[in-house]
């Protein structure tokens, strides 16, 4: 393929994020935050979490720590999005 043909083909390709507009991004972020809140509620019981992880208390603690970090980052991203992307 020549350089000109390659250039022409690139112009007609649709960008990967073309469908992500403000409202869709807002909906996706809300879904992520809600899912984190649901998991937080379900994982709040230590005994149940340890049981789900085959009695491994260390793995349960690690899960809770990593999940807390994920939940905080999702909330921070959501806050930043709403502060900086108002329409």
QUIMOPE-V273426 format. One record per residue. N is the residue number from 1. RES is the residue in one small letter. OMEGA is omega in whole degrees, -180 to 180 (none if undefined). Layout:
{{N | RES | OMEGA} {N | RES | OMEGA}}
This chain:
{{1 | x | -180} {2 | x | -179} {3 | x | 179} {4 | x | 179} {5 | x | 178} {6 | x | 178} {7 | x | 179} {8 | x | 179} {9 | x | -180} {10 | x | -180} {11 | x | -176} {12 | x | 178} {13 | x | -179} {14 | x | 178} {15 | x | -177} {16 | x | -177} {17 | x | -178} {18 | x | -177} {19 | x | -178} {20 | x | 174} {21 | x | -176} {22 | x | -175} {23 | x | 178} {24 | x | 177} {25 | x | 179} {26 | x | 179} {27 | x | -180} {28 | x | 178} {29 | x | 177} {30 | x | 178} {31 | x | -179} {32 | x | -179} {33 | x | 179} {34 | x | 179} {35 | x | 178} {36 | x | 180} {37 | x | 178} {38 | x | 179} {39 | x | 178} {40 | x | 179} {41 | x | -178} {42 | x | -177} {43 | x | -178} {44 | x | 180} {45 | x | -177} {46 | x | -177} {47 | x | 180} {48 | x | -180} {49 | x | 179} {50 | x | 178} {51 | x | 179} {52 | x | -180} {53 | x | 175} {54 | x | 175} {55 | x | -178} {56 | x | -177} {57 | x | 180} {58 | x | 179} {59 | x | 177} {60 | x | 178} {61 | x | 179} {62 | x | 178} {63 | x | -179} {64 | x | 180} {65 | x | -180} {66 | x | 179} {67 | x | 178} {68 | x | 178} {69 | x | 178} {70 | x | -180} {71 | x | 179} {72 | x | 179} {73 | x | 178} {74 | x | 179} {75 | x | 180} {76 | x | 178} {77 | x | 179} {78 | x | 179} {79 | x | 179} {80 | x | 179} {81 | x | -178} {82 | x | 178} {83 | x | -171} {84 | x | -175} {85 | x | 178} {86 | x | 177} {87 | x | none}}
